[in-house]
Amino acid sequence: MSETDKSEGELSYEAAREELVKVVQRLEAGGVSLAESLQLWERGEQLADTCQRWLDGARERVEKARAAREQQAAEAE
């Protein structure tokens, strides 16, 4: 995901991942109400989506870079 693709205020990959880890730890620890568990689960889903968008964007950039490099190599032959 590029800077221009991000919605205003969206977390970085690292921040979203760190918060997701904390959410999972709280869920695994138990001791929270059902309502809070559902809120944590929903937040975890949002964070996971954010991380996935970042990873998809990174994958796309790598694939474009590889394709450009392969194109340059083919043109040099």
All heavy atoms as a GROMACS GRO file, in nm:
protein
  605
    1MET      N    1   0.085  -0.116   0.000
    1MET     CA    2   0.000   0.000   0.000
    1MET      C    3   0.090   0.122   0.000
    1MET      O    4   0.181   0.133   0.080
    1MET     CB    5  -0.088  -0.002   0.125
    1MET     CG    6  -0.171   0.120   0.141
    1MET     SD    7  -0.265   0.121   0.295
    1MET     CE    8  -0.350  -0.031   0.289
    2SER      N    9   0.066   0.212  -0.091
    2SER     CA   10   0.145   0.334  -0.095
    2SER      C   11   0.085   0.437  -0.002
    2SER      O   12  -0.027   0.424   0.045
    2SER     CB   13   0.151   0.388  -0.238
    2SER     OG   14   0.026   0.440  -0.275
    3GLU      N   15   0.162   0.542   0.023
    3GLU     CA   16   0.112   0.649   0.110
    3GLU      C   17  -0.016   0.709   0.055
    3GLU      O   18  -0.105   0.747   0.129
    3GLU     CB   19   0.219   0.758   0.125
    3GLU     CG   20   0.339   0.714   0.206
    3GLU     CD   21   0.305   0.684   0.350
    3GLU    OE1   22   0.228   0.758   0.412
    3GLU    OE2   23   0.357   0.584   0.403
    4THR      N   24  -0.029   0.718  -0.079
    4THR     CA   25  -0.148   0.779  -0.137
    4THR      C   26  -0.268   0.686  -0.129
    4THR      O   27  -0.382   0.731  -0.138
    4THR     CB   28  -0.123   0.818  -0.284
    4THR    OG1   29  -0.081   0.703  -0.356
    4THR    CG2   30  -0.018   0.926  -0.293
    5ASP      N   31  -0.246   0.556  -0.113
    5ASP     CA   32  -0.356   0.459  -0.103
    5ASP      C   33  -0.416   0.454   0.036
    5ASP      O   34  -0.527   0.408   0.054
    5ASP     CB   35  -0.308   0.318  -0.140
    5ASP     CG   36  -0.271   0.304  -0.285
    5ASP    OD1   37  -0.320   0.385  -0.366
    5ASP    OD2   38  -0.194   0.213  -0.317
    6LYS      N   39  -0.343   0.502   0.135
    6LYS     CA   40  -0.391   0.493   0.273
    6LYS      C   41  -0.500   0.595   0.297
    6LYS      O   42  -0.495   0.707   0.250
    6LYS     CB   43  -0.278   0.521   0.371
    6LYS     CG   44  -0.172   0.418   0.374
    6LYS     CD   45  -0.078   0.435   0.489
    6LYS     CE   46  -0.043   0.577   0.519
    6LYS     NZ   47   0.046   0.594   0.632
    7SER      N   48  -0.602   0.552   0.371
    7SER     CA   49  -0.702   0.649   0.413
    7SER      C   50  -0.642   0.730   0.526
    7SER      O   51  -0.552   0.685   0.597
    7SER     CB   52  -0.829   0.578   0.459
    7SER     OG   53  -0.801   0.496   0.570
    8GLU      N   54  -0.689   0.851   0.543
    8GLU     CA   55  -0.634   0.939   0.645
    8GLU      C   56  -0.648   0.873   0.782
    8GLU      O   57  -0.753   0.823   0.819
    8GLU     CB   58  -0.707   1.073   0.644
    8GLU     CG   59  -0.645   1.175   0.734
    8GLU     CD   60  -0.707   1.312   0.719
    8GLU    OE1   61  -0.753   1.344   0.609
    8GLU    OE2   62  -0.710   1.383   0.819
    9GLY      N   63  -0.540   0.870   0.854
    9GLY     CA   64  -0.542   0.815   0.989
    9GLY      C   65  -0.522   0.665   0.997
    9GLY      O   66  -0.525   0.610   1.106
   10GLU      N   67  -0.502   0.597   0.885
   10GLU     CA   68  -0.480   0.453   0.892
   10GLU      C   69  -0.344   0.424   0.954
   10GLU      O   70  -0.247   0.494   0.930
   10GLU     CB   71  -0.488   0.389   0.753
   10GLU     CG   72  -0.473   0.238   0.761
   10GLU     CD   73  -0.516   0.170   0.634
   10GLU    OE1   74  -0.467   0.208   0.528
   10GLU    OE2   75  -0.599   0.080   0.644
   11LEU      N   76  -0.340   0.320   1.032
   11LEU     CA   77  -0.218   0.281   1.100
   11LEU      C   78  -0.115   0.227   1.002
   11LEU      O   79  -0.150   0.170   0.899
   11LEU     CB   80  -0.248   0.172   1.202
   11LEU     CG   81  -0.340   0.207   1.318
   11LEU    CD1   82  -0.374   0.082   1.398
   11LEU    CD2   83  -0.275   0.311   1.408
   12SER      N   84   0.011   0.239   1.040
   12SER     CA   85   0.117   0.174   0.964
   12SER      C   86   0.102   0.023   0.986
   12SER      O   87   0.033  -0.022   1.079
   12SER     CB   88   0.254   0.220   1.014
   12SER     OG   89   0.276   0.171   1.146
   13TYR      N   90   0.170  -0.054   0.904
   13TYR     CA   91   0.168  -0.200   0.920
   13TYR      C   92   0.216  -0.238   1.060
   13TYR      O   93   0.153  -0.318   1.129
   13TYR     CB   94   0.254  -0.268   0.813
   13TYR     CG   95   0.272  -0.415   0.840
   13TYR    CD1   96   0.173  -0.504   0.804
   13TYR    CD2   97   0.385  -0.464   0.905
   13TYR    CE1   98   0.185  -0.640   0.831
   13TYR    CE2   99   0.399  -0.598   0.932
   13TYR     CZ  100   0.299  -0.685   0.894
   13TYR     OH  101   0.312  -0.819   0.922
   14GLU      N  102   0.326  -0.178   1.100
   14GLU     CA  103   0.387  -0.213   1.228
   14GLU      C  104   0.295  -0.180   1.345
   14GLU      O  105   0.280  -0.259   1.439
   14GLU     CB  106   0.522  -0.142   1.245
   14GLU     CG  107   0.629  -0.191   1.148
   14GLU     CD  108   0.619  -0.132   1.008
   14GLU    OE1  109   0.534  -0.043   0.983
   14GLU    OE2  110   0.696  -0.176   0.922
   15ALA      N  111   0.231  -0.063   1.339
   15ALA     CA  112   0.140  -0.023   1.448
   15ALA      C  113   0.017  -0.114   1.452
   15ALA      O  114  -0.027  -0.154   1.560
   15ALA     CB  115   0.099   0.123   1.431
   16ALA      N  116  -0.037  -0.146   1.335
   16ALA     CA  117  -0.155  -0.233   1.329
   16ALA      C  118  -0.120  -0.373   1.381
   16ALA      O  119  -0.197  -0.433   1.456
   16ALA     CB  120  -0.208  -0.242   1.186
   17ARG      N  121  -0.004  -0.423   1.343
   17ARG     CA  122   0.038  -0.556   1.387
   17ARG      C  123   0.060  -0.559   1.538
   17ARG      O  124   0.018  -0.653   1.606
   17ARG     CB  125   0.165  -0.599   1.314
   17ARG     CG  126   0.206  -0.741   1.346
   17ARG     CD  127   0.329  -0.782   1.267
   17ARG     NE  128   0.365  -0.918   1.296
   17ARG     CZ  129   0.432  -0.957   1.405
   17ARG    NH1  130   0.468  -0.869   1.496
   17ARG    NH2  131   0.462  -1.083   1.424
   18GLU      N  132   0.124  -0.455   1.590
   18GLU     CA  133   0.148  -0.449   1.734
   18GLU      C  134   0.017  -0.446   1.812
   18GLU      O  135   0.001  -0.517   1.912
   18GLU     CB  136   0.232  -0.324   1.766
   18GLU     CG  137   0.269  -0.312   1.912
   18GLU     CD  138   0.357  -0.190   1.938
   18GLU    OE1  139   0.437  -0.154   1.851
   18GLU    OE2  140   0.342  -0.132   2.047
   19GLU      N  141  -0.078  -0.365   1.765
   19GLU     CA  142  -0.208  -0.359   1.833
   19GLU      C  143  -0.281  -0.492   1.820
   19GLU      O  144  -0.345  -0.538   1.915
   19GLU     CB  145  -0.293  -0.245   1.778
   19GLU     CG  146  -0.420  -0.226   1.856
   19GLU     CD  147  -0.508  -0.113   1.808
   19GLU    OE1  148  -0.459  -0.023   1.735
   19GLU    OE2  149  -0.628  -0.113   1.844
   20LEU      N  150  -0.270  -0.556   1.705
   20LEU     CA  151  -0.335  -0.686   1.684
   20LEU      C  152  -0.280  -0.790   1.781
   20LEU      O  153  -0.356  -0.869   1.839
   20LEU     CB  154  -0.317  -0.732   1.539
   20LEU     CG  155  -0.378  -0.866   1.502
   20LEU    CD1  156  -0.527  -0.870   1.531
   20LEU    CD2  157  -0.349  -0.896   1.355
   21VAL      N  158  -0.150  -0.789   1.801
   21VAL     CA  159  -0.090  -0.883   1.897
   21VAL      C  160  -0.148  -0.861   2.036
   21VAL      O  161  -0.183  -0.957   2.107
   21VAL     CB  162   0.064  -0.868   1.898
   21VAL    CG1  163   0.126  -0.940   2.016
   21VAL    CG2  164   0.123  -0.918   1.767
   22LYS      N  165  -0.164  -0.736   2.075
   22LYS     CA  166  -0.220  -0.705   2.207
   22LYS      C  167  -0.366  -0.751   2.218
   22LYS      O  168  -0.408  -0.802   2.322
   22LYS     CB  169  -0.208  -0.556   2.236
   22LYS     CG  170  -0.065  -0.512   2.258
   22LYS     CD  171  -0.056  -0.363   2.278
   22LYS     CE  172   0.090  -0.320   2.292
   22LYS     NZ  173   0.104  -0.175   2.303
   23VAL      N  174  -0.442  -0.732   2.111
   23VAL     CA  175  -0.582  -0.775   2.110
   23VAL      C  176  -0.589  -0.927   2.128
   23VAL      O  177  -0.667  -0.978   2.208
   23VAL     CB  178  -0.653  -0.730   1.980
   23VAL    CG1  179  -0.786  -0.802   1.962
   23VAL    CG2  180  -0.674  -0.579   1.981
   24VAL      N  181  -0.506  -0.999   2.053
   24VAL     CA  182  -0.506  -1.145   2.062
   24VAL      C  183  -0.466  -1.190   2.202
   24VAL      O  184  -0.528  -1.281   2.260
   24VAL     CB  185  -0.412  -1.205   1.954
   24VAL    CG1  186  -0.390  -1.354   1.978
   24VAL    CG2  187  -0.468  -1.181   1.815
   25GLN      N  188  -0.367  -1.124   2.260
   25GLN     CA  189  -0.325  -1.160   2.396
   25GLN      C  190  -0.438  -1.141   2.496
   25GLN      O  191  -0.459  -1.225   2.583
   25GLN     CB  192  -0.203  -1.078   2.437
   25GLN     CG  193  -0.076  -1.119   2.366
   25GLN     CD  194   0.040  -1.024   2.392
   25GLN    OE1  195   0.022  -0.910   2.435
   25GLN    NE2  196   0.160  -1.072   2.365
   26ARG      N  197  -0.512  -1.032   2.482
   26ARG     CA  198  -0.625  -1.007   2.574
   26ARG      C  199  -0.733  -1.112   2.556
   26ARG      O  200  -0.791  -1.160   2.654
   26ARG     CB  201  -0.683  -0.868   2.551
   26ARG     CG  202  -0.592  -0.759   2.607
   26ARG     CD  203  -0.656  -0.624   2.606
   26ARG     NE  204  -0.774  -0.621   2.693
   26ARG     CZ  205  -0.868  -0.527   2.686
   26ARG    NH1  206  -0.858  -0.429   2.599
   26ARG    NH2  207  -0.972  -0.530   2.766
   27LEU      N  208  -0.760  -1.149   2.430
   27LEU     CA  209  -0.862  -1.251   2.405
   27LEU      C  210  -0.818  -1.386   2.461
   27LEU      O  211  -0.898  -1.459   2.521
   27LEU     CB  212  -0.892  -1.262   2.256
   27LEU     CG  213  -0.977  -1.150   2.197
   27LEU    CD1  214  -0.976  -1.156   2.045
   27LEU    CD2  215  -1.119  -1.158   2.249
   28GLU      N  216  -0.692  -1.420   2.440
   28GLU     CA  217  -0.641  -1.548   2.488
   28GLU      C  218  -0.635  -1.555   2.641
   28GLU      O  219  -0.652  -1.661   2.699
   28GLU     CB  220  -0.503  -1.576   2.429
   28GLU     CG  221  -0.508  -1.612   2.282
   28GLU     CD  222  -0.371  -1.635   2.222
   28GLU    OE1  223  -0.269  -1.592   2.281
   28GLU    OE2  224  -0.366  -1.696   2.114
   29ALA      N  225  -0.612  -1.441   2.704
   29ALA     CA  226  -0.603  -1.438   2.850
   29ALA      C  227  -0.738  -1.461   2.915
   29ALA      O  228  -0.747  -1.509   3.028
   29ALA     CB  229  -0.545  -1.304   2.896
   30GLY      N  230  -0.846  -1.427   2.843
   30GLY     CA  231  -0.979  -1.445   2.898
   30GLY      C  232  -1.009  -1.341   3.005
   30GLY      O  233  -0.939  -1.241   3.018
   31GLY      N  234  -1.113  -1.366   3.078
   31GLY     CA  235  -1.148  -1.277   3.188
   31GLY      C  236  -1.219  -1.149   3.145
   31GLY      O  237  -1.230  -1.057   3.225
   32VAL      N  238  -1.264  -1.143   3.021
   32VAL     CA  239  -1.338  -1.026   2.975
   32VAL      C  240  -1.480  -1.069   2.943
   32VAL      O  241  -1.507  -1.186   2.915
   32VAL     CB  242  -1.271  -0.960   2.851
   32VAL    CG1  243  -1.136  -0.903   2.887
   32VAL    CG2  244  -1.259  -1.056   2.736
   33SER      N  245  -1.568  -0.973   2.948
   33SER     CA  246  -1.709  -1.005   2.922
   33SER      C  247  -1.729  -1.043   2.775
   33SER      O  248  -1.643  -1.018   2.690
   33SER     CB  249  -1.796  -0.882   2.954
   33SER     OG  250  -1.770  -0.779   2.860
   34LEU      N  251  -1.844  -1.102   2.749
   34LEU     CA  252  -1.877  -1.138   2.611
   34LEU      C  253  -1.880  -1.015   2.522
   34LEU      O  254  -1.826  -1.015   2.412
   34LEU     CB  255  -2.011  -1.210   2.606
   34LEU     CG  256  -2.062  -1.248   2.466
   34LEU    CD1  257  -1.962  -1.338   2.395
   34LEU    CD2  258  -2.198  -1.315   2.476
   35ALA      N  259  -1.938  -0.908   2.572
   35ALA     CA  260  -1.947  -0.784   2.493
   35ALA      C  261  -1.807  -0.731   2.461
   35ALA      O  262  -1.779  -0.691   2.347
   35ALA     CB  263  -2.028  -0.678   2.569
   36GLU      N  264  -1.720  -0.732   2.561
   36GLU     CA  265  -1.583  -0.684   2.536
   36GLU      C  266  -1.508  -0.778   2.443
   36GLU      O  267  -1.432  -0.733   2.358
   36GLU     CB  268  -1.507  -0.668   2.668
   36GLU     CG  269  -1.371  -0.603   2.648
   36GLU     CD  270  -1.297  -0.576   2.780
   36GLU    OE1  271  -1.353  -0.602   2.888
   36GLU    OE2  272  -1.184  -0.528   2.771
   37SER      N  273  -1.532  -0.908   2.457
   37SER     CA  274  -1.470  -1.004   2.367
   37SER      C  275  -1.510  -0.978   2.222
   37SER      O  276  -1.427  -0.984   2.132
   37SER     CB  277  -1.508  -1.148   2.406
   37SER     OG  278  -1.453  -1.182   2.529
   38LEU      N  279  -1.638  -0.949   2.202
   38LEU     CA  280  -1.685  -0.920   2.067
   38LEU      C  281  -1.622  -0.792   2.013
   38LEU      O  282  -1.584  -0.785   1.895
   38LEU     CB  283  -1.837  -0.911   2.064
   38LEU     CG  284  -1.910  -1.043   2.083
   38LEU    CD1  285  -2.060  -1.020   2.098
   38LEU    CD2  286  -1.880  -1.137   1.968
   39GLN      N  287  -1.610  -0.690   2.098
   39GLN     CA  288  -1.545  -0.566   2.056
   39GLN      C  289  -1.399  -0.591   2.020
   39GLN      O  290  -1.349  -0.538   1.920
   39GLN     CB  291  -1.555  -0.460   2.165
   39GLN     CG  292  -1.693  -0.403   2.183
   39GLN     CD  293  -1.700  -0.304   2.298
   39GLN    OE1  294  -1.619  -0.308   2.391
   39GLN    NE2  295  -1.799  -0.215   2.292
   40LEU      N  296  -1.331  -0.669   2.101
   40LEU     CA  297  -1.192  -0.702   2.072
   40LEU      C  298  -1.180  -0.780   1.942
   40LEU      O  299  -1.090  -0.755   1.861
   40LEU     CB  300  -1.131  -0.783   2.188
   40LEU     CG  301  -1.102  -0.705   2.315
   40LEU    CD1  302  -1.070  -0.800   2.430
   40LEU    CD2  303  -0.988  -0.607   2.293
   41TRP      N  304  -1.270  -0.875   1.921
   41TRP     CA  305  -1.268  -0.955   1.798
   41TRP      C  306  -1.287  -0.864   1.676
   41TRP      O  307  -1.213  -0.876   1.578
   41TRP     CB  308  -1.378  -1.060   1.802
   41TRP     CG  309  -1.383  -1.141   1.677
   41TRP    CD1  310  -1.457  -1.117   1.566
   41TRP    CD2  311  -1.305  -1.256   1.647
   41TRP    NE1  312  -1.433  -1.210   1.470
   41TRP    CE2  313  -1.339  -1.297   1.517
   41TRP    CE3  314  -1.210  -1.329   1.717
   41TRP    CZ2  315  -1.280  -1.408   1.455
   41TRP    CZ3  316  -1.152  -1.439   1.657
   41TRP    CH2  317  -1.188  -1.477   1.528
   42GLU      N  318  -1.384  -0.773   1.684
   42GLU     CA  319  -1.410  -0.683   1.572
   42GLU      C  320  -1.289  -0.593   1.545
   42GLU      O  321  -1.251  -0.572   1.430
   42GLU     CB  322  -1.534  -0.598   1.600
   42GLU     CG  323  -1.662  -0.679   1.594
   42GLU     CD  324  -1.784  -0.605   1.647
   42GLU    OE1  325  -1.769  -0.496   1.708
   42GLU    OE2  326  -1.896  -0.657   1.628
   43ARG      N  327  -1.227  -0.545   1.652
   43ARG     CA  328  -1.107  -0.462   1.634
   43ARG      C  329  -0.994  -0.545   1.573
   43ARG      O  330  -0.922  -0.498   1.486
   43ARG     CB  331  -1.064  -0.401   1.769
   43ARG     CG  332  -0.942  -0.313   1.759
   43ARG     CD  333  -0.966  -0.195   1.668
   43ARG     NE  334  -0.847  -0.111   1.663
   43ARG     CZ  335  -0.818  -0.032   1.561
   43ARG    NH1  336  -0.900  -0.021   1.458
   43ARG    NH2  337  -0.708   0.039   1.562
   44GLY      N  338  -0.982  -0.668   1.617
   44GLY     CA  339  -0.880  -0.756   1.561
   44GLY      C  340  -0.901  -0.779   1.412
   44GLY      O  341  -0.805  -0.779   1.335
   45GLU      N  342  -1.026  -0.794   1.371
   45GLU     CA  343  -1.056  -0.812   1.229
   45GLU      C  344  -1.017  -0.688   1.149
   45GLU      O  345  -0.960  -0.697   1.041
   45GLU     CB  346  -1.206  -0.842   1.209
   45GLU     CG  347  -1.247  -0.980   1.254
   45GLU     CD  348  -1.190  -1.090   1.165
   45GLU    OE1  349  -1.177  -1.069   1.043
   45GLU    OE2  350  -1.158  -1.197   1.219
   46GLN      N  351  -1.046  -0.570   1.205
   46GLN     CA  352  -1.008  -0.445   1.138
   46GLN      C  353  -0.856  -0.435   1.124
   46GLN      O  354  -0.804  -0.398   1.018
   46GLN     CB  355  -1.060  -0.324   1.216
   46GLN     CG  356  -1.209  -0.309   1.217
   46GLN     CD  357  -1.255  -0.204   1.317
   46GLN    OE1  358  -1.179  -0.159   1.404
   46GLN    NE2  359  -1.381  -0.163   1.306
   47LEU      N  360  -0.787  -0.468   1.230
   47LEU     CA  361  -0.641  -0.462   1.228
   47LEU      C  362  -0.582  -0.563   1.131
   47LEU      O  363  -0.487  -0.533   1.058
   47LEU     CB  364  -0.586  -0.484   1.368
   47LEU     CG  365  -0.619  -0.373   1.468
   47LEU    CD1  366  -0.595  -0.421   1.611
   47LEU    CD2  367  -0.539  -0.247   1.438
   48ALA      N  368  -0.638  -0.682   1.128
   48ALA     CA  369  -0.591  -0.784   1.034
   48ALA      C  370  -0.612  -0.738   0.890
   48ALA      O  371  -0.526  -0.759   0.804
   48ALA     CB  372  -0.663  -0.917   1.060
   49ASP      N  373  -0.725  -0.674   0.862
   49ASP     CA  374  -0.751  -0.620   0.728
   49ASP      C  375  -0.649  -0.514   0.692
   49ASP      O  376  -0.599  -0.510   0.578
   49ASP     CB  377  -0.892  -0.562   0.719
   49ASP     CG  378  -1.001  -0.669   0.717
   49ASP    OD1  379  -0.969  -0.787   0.694
   49ASP    OD2  380  -1.118  -0.632   0.740
   50THR      N  381  -0.616  -0.427   0.787
   50THR     CA  382  -0.516  -0.323   0.763
   50THR      C  383  -0.381  -0.386   0.730
   50THR      O  384  -0.315  -0.348   0.633
   50THR     CB  385  -0.503  -0.230   0.886
   50THR    OG1  386  -0.628  -0.164   0.906
   50THR    CG2  387  -0.392  -0.129   0.868
   51CYS      N  388  -0.342  -0.484   0.808
   51CYS     CA  389  -0.214  -0.553   0.782
   51CYS      C  390  -0.215  -0.619   0.645
   51CYS      O  391  -0.117  -0.611   0.570
   51CYS     CB  392  -0.187  -0.658   0.890
   51CYS     SG  393  -0.146  -0.588   1.052
   52GLN      N  394  -0.327  -0.682   0.610
   52GLN     CA  395  -0.335  -0.750   0.480
   52GLN      C  396  -0.324  -0.651   0.365
   52GLN      O  397  -0.258  -0.679   0.264
   52GLN     CB  398  -0.464  -0.831   0.470
   52GLN     CG  399  -0.467  -0.922   0.348
   52GLN     CD  400  -0.355  -1.025   0.352
   52GLN    OE1  401  -0.340  -1.098   0.448
   52GLN    NE2  402  -0.274  -1.029   0.248
   53ARG      N  403  -0.387  -0.534   0.378
   53ARG     CA  404  -0.375  -0.432   0.273
   53ARG      C  405  -0.231  -0.388   0.256
   53ARG      O  406  -0.183  -0.372   0.144
   53ARG     CB  407  -0.466  -0.313   0.304
   53ARG     CG  408  -0.612  -0.338   0.274
   53ARG     CD  409  -0.695  -0.211   0.276
   53ARG     NE  410  -0.687  -0.138   0.402
   53ARG     CZ  411  -0.762  -0.163   0.509
   53ARG    NH1  412  -0.850  -0.262   0.507
   53ARG    NH2  413  -0.750  -0.091   0.619
   54TRP      N  414  -0.160  -0.368   0.367
   54TRP     CA  415  -0.019  -0.331   0.358
   54TRP      C  416   0.062  -0.442   0.290
   54TRP      O  417   0.145  -0.414   0.203
   54TRP     CB  418   0.038  -0.305   0.498
   54TRP     CG  419   0.012  -0.168   0.548
   54TRP    CD1  420  -0.077  -0.131   0.646
   54TRP    CD2  421   0.074  -0.047   0.506
   54TRP    NE1  422  -0.073   0.005   0.665
   54TRP    CE2  423   0.019   0.059   0.581
   54TRP    CE3  424   0.171  -0.017   0.411
   54TRP    CZ2  425   0.058   0.191   0.565
   54TRP    CZ3  426   0.210   0.115   0.395
   54TRP    CH2  427   0.155   0.217   0.471
   55LEU      N  428   0.038  -0.566   0.328
   55LEU     CA  429   0.111  -0.678   0.268
   55LEU      C  430   0.079  -0.692   0.120
   55LEU      O  431   0.169  -0.718   0.038
   55LEU     CB  432   0.081  -0.807   0.343
   55LEU     CG  433   0.135  -0.813   0.486
   55LEU    CD1  434   0.081  -0.938   0.556
   55LEU    CD2  435   0.287  -0.809   0.488
   56ASP      N  436  -0.048  -0.676   0.083
   56ASP     CA  437  -0.085  -0.683  -0.057
   56ASP      C  438  -0.017  -0.573  -0.138
   56ASP      O  439   0.030  -0.597  -0.250
   56ASP     CB  440  -0.237  -0.672  -0.074
   56ASP     CG  441  -0.312  -0.795  -0.023
   56ASP    OD1  442  -0.247  -0.901  -0.001
   56ASP    OD2  443  -0.434  -0.785  -0.004
   57GLY      N  444  -0.011  -0.453  -0.081
   57GLY     CA  445   0.056  -0.342  -0.148
   57GLY      C  446   0.205  -0.368  -0.165
   57GLY      O  447   0.263  -0.340  -0.271
   58ALA      N  448   0.267  -0.424  -0.063
   58ALA     CA  449   0.410  -0.456  -0.071
   58ALA      C  450   0.434  -0.564  -0.176
   58ALA      O  451   0.529  -0.555  -0.255
   58ALA     CB  452   0.461  -0.502   0.066
   59ARG      N  453   0.348  -0.665  -0.179
   59ARG     CA  454   0.362  -0.772  -0.278
   59ARG      C  455   0.350  -0.716  -0.420
   59ARG      O  456   0.428  -0.751  -0.508
   59ARG     CB  457   0.255  -0.879  -0.255
   59ARG     CG  458   0.267  -0.997  -0.352
   59ARG     CD  459   0.163  -1.104  -0.325
   59ARG     NE  460   0.179  -1.159  -0.192
   59ARG     CZ  461   0.088  -1.150  -0.094
   59ARG    NH1  462  -0.026  -1.088  -0.115
   59ARG    NH2  463   0.110  -1.204   0.024
   60GLU      N  464   0.256  -0.626  -0.440
   60GLU     CA  465   0.238  -0.565  -0.571
   60GLU      C  466   0.362  -0.486  -0.613
   60GLU      O  467   0.405  -0.494  -0.728
   60GLU     CB  468   0.116  -0.473  -0.569
   60GLU     CG  469   0.084  -0.410  -0.702
   60GLU     CD  470  -0.039  -0.322  -0.696
   60GLU    OE1  471  -0.128  -0.348  -0.613
   60GLU    OE2  472  -0.044  -0.226  -0.774
   61ARG      N  473   0.418  -0.413  -0.520
   61ARG     CA  474   0.540  -0.335  -0.551
   61ARG      C  475   0.656  -0.426  -0.588
   61ARG      O  476   0.732  -0.398  -0.682
   61ARG     CB  477   0.578  -0.247  -0.433
   61ARG     CG  478   0.483  -0.131  -0.412
   61ARG     CD  479   0.518  -0.049  -0.292
   61ARG     NE  480   0.649   0.014  -0.309
   61ARG     CZ  481   0.712   0.077  -0.211
   61ARG    NH1  482   0.657   0.088  -0.092
   61ARG    NH2  483   0.830   0.131  -0.232
   62VAL      N  484   0.672  -0.537  -0.515
   62VAL     CA  485   0.780  -0.632  -0.545
   62VAL      C  486   0.758  -0.694  -0.683
   62VAL      O  487   0.852  -0.706  -0.762
   62VAL     CB  488   0.789  -0.740  -0.436
   62VAL    CG1  489   0.878  -0.855  -0.479
   62VAL    CG2  490   0.838  -0.680  -0.305
   63GLU      N  491   0.635  -0.733  -0.712
   63GLU     CA  492   0.605  -0.794  -0.841
   63GLU      C  493   0.633  -0.696  -0.956
   63GLU      O  494   0.687  -0.735  -1.060
   63GLU     CB  495   0.461  -0.844  -0.846
   63GLU     CG  496   0.439  -0.966  -0.759
   63GLU     CD  497   0.294  -1.006  -0.746
   63GLU    OE1  498   0.205  -0.936  -0.798
   63GLU    OE2  499   0.267  -1.109  -0.680
   64LYS      N  500   0.597  -0.569  -0.937
   64LYS     CA  501   0.624  -0.468  -1.040
   64LYS      C  502   0.774  -0.449  -1.059
   64LYS      O  503   0.822  -0.436  -1.172
   64LYS     CB  504   0.558  -0.335  -1.004
   64LYS     CG  505   0.409  -0.335  -1.026
   64LYS     CD  506   0.350  -0.199  -0.989
   64LYS     CE  507   0.200  -0.197  -1.010
   64LYS     NZ  508   0.139  -0.068  -0.973
   65ALA      N  509   0.847  -0.446  -0.949
   65ALA     CA  510   0.992  -0.429  -0.957
   65ALA      C  511   1.057  -0.547  -1.028
   65ALA      O  512   1.146  -0.530  -1.112
   65ALA     CB  513   1.052  -0.411  -0.818
   66ARG      N  514   1.012  -0.667  -0.998
   66ARG     CA  515   1.065  -0.787  -1.064
   66ARG      C  516   1.034  -0.785  -1.214
   66ARG      O  517   1.119  -0.817  -1.297
   66ARG     CB  518   1.007  -0.914  -1.003
   66ARG     CG  519   1.067  -0.951  -0.873
   66ARG     CD  520   1.011  -1.082  -0.822
   66ARG     NE  521   1.073  -1.120  -0.699
   66ARG     CZ  522   1.030  -1.218  -0.622
   66ARG    NH1  523   0.922  -1.287  -0.657
   66ARG    NH2  524   1.093  -1.249  -0.511
   67ALA      N  525   0.911  -0.748  -1.247
   67ALA     CA  526   0.872  -0.743  -1.388
   67ALA      C  527   0.956  -0.640  -1.463
   67ALA      O  528   0.999  -0.665  -1.576
   67ALA     CB  529   0.723  -0.711  -1.400
   68ALA      N  530   0.979  -0.525  -1.401
   68ALA     CA  531   1.061  -0.421  -1.465
   68ALA      C  532   1.204  -0.470  -1.484
   68ALA      O  533   1.264  -0.446  -1.590
   68ALA     CB  534   1.058  -0.294  -1.381
   69ARG      N  535   1.257  -0.538  -1.383
   69ARG     CA  536   1.394  -0.591  -1.394
   69ARG      C  537   1.402  -0.696  -1.504
   69ARG      O  538   1.497  -0.698  -1.583
   69ARG     CB  539   1.438  -0.650  -1.261
   69ARG     CG  540   1.586  -0.692  -1.262
   69ARG     CD  541   1.628  -0.754  -1.133
   69ARG     NE  542   1.554  -0.879  -1.119
   69ARG     CZ  543   1.532  -0.941  -1.005
   69ARG    NH1  544   1.577  -0.890  -0.893
   69ARG    NH2  545   1.466  -1.054  -0.999
   70GLU      N  546   1.303  -0.784  -1.512
   70GLU     CA  547   1.302  -0.886  -1.616
   70GLU      C  548   1.290  -0.823  -1.755
   70GLU      O  549   1.354  -0.868  -1.850
   70GLU     CB  550   1.187  -0.985  -1.592
   70GLU     CG  551   1.211  -1.075  -1.473
   70GLU     CD  552   1.090  -1.161  -1.438
   70GLU    OE1  553   0.988  -1.156  -1.511
   70GLU    OE2  554   1.097  -1.232  -1.337
   71GLN      N  555   1.211  -0.718  -1.765
   71GLN     CA  556   1.195  -0.647  -1.891
   71GLN      C  557   1.327  -0.584  -1.934
   71GLN      O  558   1.366  -0.592  -2.050
   71GLN     CB  559   1.086  -0.539  -1.880
   71GLN     CG  560   1.063  -0.460  -2.006
   71GLN     CD  561   1.004  -0.544  -2.118
   71GLN    OE1  562   0.934  -0.641  -2.093
   71GLN    NE2  563   1.035  -0.507  -2.241
   72GLN      N  564   1.397  -0.523  -1.841
   72GLN     CA  565   1.526  -0.462  -1.871
   72GLN      C  566   1.627  -0.567  -1.914
   72GLN      O  567   1.704  -0.545  -2.007
   72GLN     CB  568   1.580  -0.386  -1.749
   72GLN     CG  569   1.505  -0.258  -1.718
   72GLN     CD  570   1.553  -0.194  -1.590
   72GLN    OE1  571   1.625  -0.254  -1.511
   72GLN    NE2  572   1.510  -0.070  -1.567
   73ALA      N  573   1.626  -0.682  -1.847
   73ALA     CA  574   1.718  -0.790  -1.883
   73ALA      C  575   1.688  -0.842  -2.022
   73ALA      O  576   1.779  -0.870  -2.100
   73ALA     CB  577   1.711  -0.902  -1.779
   74ALA      N  578   1.559  -0.854  -2.054
   74ALA     CA  579   1.520  -0.904  -2.186
   74ALA      C  580   1.559  -0.805  -2.295
   74ALA      O  581   1.603  -0.845  -2.404
   74ALA     CB  582   1.370  -0.930  -2.190
   75GLU      N  583   1.546  -0.677  -2.268
   75GLU     CA  584   1.583  -0.575  -2.366
   75GLU      C  585   1.733  -0.567  -2.384
   75GLU      O  586   1.780  -0.531  -2.492
   75GLU     CB  587   1.528  -0.439  -2.322
   75GLU     CG  588   1.377  -0.430  -2.331
   75GLU     CD  589   1.321  -0.302  -2.272
   75GLU    OE1  590   1.400  -0.219  -2.218
   75GLU    OE2  591   1.198  -0.285  -2.278
   76ALA      N  592   1.811  -0.603  -2.283
   76ALA     CA  593   1.957  -0.598  -2.291
   76ALA      C  594   2.014  -0.713  -2.373
   76ALA      O  595   2.127  -0.706  -2.418
   76ALA     CB  596   2.017  -0.598  -2.151
   77GLU      N  597   1.937  -0.817  -2.391
   77GLU     CA  598   1.986  -0.936  -2.464
   77GLU      C  599   1.989  -0.915  -2.611
   77GLU      O  600   1.939  -0.850  -2.683
   77GLU     CB  601   1.900  -1.058  -2.431
   77GLU     CG  602   1.920  -1.103  -2.291
   77GLU     CD  603   1.832  -1.223  -2.258
   77GLU    OE1  604   1.755  -1.271  -2.341
   77GLU    OE2  605   1.842  -1.270  -2.144
   0.00000   0.00000   0.00000
